[in-house]
Amino acid sequence: MLLIALAIKADSKGPVFFKQKRVGINKTHFNILKFRTMYADVPKDVPTHLLADPESKITKIGRFLRVTLDGFSEHNAENLVKFMTEANKAYLAATETKGCD
């Protein structure tokens, strides 16, 4: 993460992170921090696909991050689910062999 932060700082002026509002369970709102992939002067309340020329607003490192981190995070989420499933199976198997006292 530190290398990504340094690359963003070296690529363009502005903060490394930006806050994005999301809607969660029961329609509660919360903020998440994301790495900034666009120039700092881009309007914050306009979705990327509605900008006049969105490709010109993405920084060099931002373009790289969008390609690499999108698949990276999905891959890690899948691996986490697989790991938790296997860990749960192992726990259940261990508790069944011990029996209940």
C-alpha positions, 0 to 999 in steps of 0.5 A: 500500500505504501508503494501505491501511495508513493506512486500516486503522489509522484504521478499527480498533485492531490491527496492519495485517498478519496472518500466515497459514500456508499449505501449498506444494509438497511440503506445506511450510508457509510464512507469508504476510502479509495485510492485516487485514480483521477486528477484532484480537480475532477468534480467529485459528485459526477460519475466517471461515465458522465464526464465529458472525456473521462479517459483524460481525467484518469492519471497514469498510475490510476489507469494501471490501478484500475486494471490491476486492482479490480481483478485483484480485489475480486480474486482475494475475496474469492480466496477468502471465502474459500479459506473460511469455508475450509476453516469452518469444515476443519473446525466442525470436523475437529469438534465432532471427533472430540464429542460433547462433554 
